[in-house]
Amino acid sequence: MAEVDILNLTQHAATAEQVAEGVVEPADKEAIQKLITFDELPSTEEMVARAARLADLVAKEGAEVAMIGGAPFFMSTLERALKERGVCTVYAFSRRESVDTPQPDGSVKKTQVFRHAGWVEV
């Protein structure tokens, strides 16, 4: 299988800016989402096992870089599992932009827009 640039291991689809910088979705996004979603309090053993399965999926895809993000309590375990398999781990860095939109009644609606601004390698 051909190598991919940056494999998305988050719950969310990559933004257009991230895709332009080489982010691709995994072949089995649903499996990734199930492994990174915790509906019950996880044990250390469960987190280690899930991280290992995720890292194996990344290796199967041939990725050398993975974008991660999600439950803070799981990220260091996932980082270690990926690092053990030689996969570089990055987090997306975003800038928050405030957008003011005038409303018909004269009020102003303020919206926060997050713009992809790069990668933080760990």
ABEGO torsion letter per residue (X at the ends): XBBBABBBABABBBBAAAAAAGBBBBABAAAAAAAABBABBBBAAAAAAAAAAAAAAAAAAGBABBBBEEBAAAAAAAAAAAAAAGBBBBBBBBBBBBBBBBBAAGBBBBBBBBBBAEBBBX
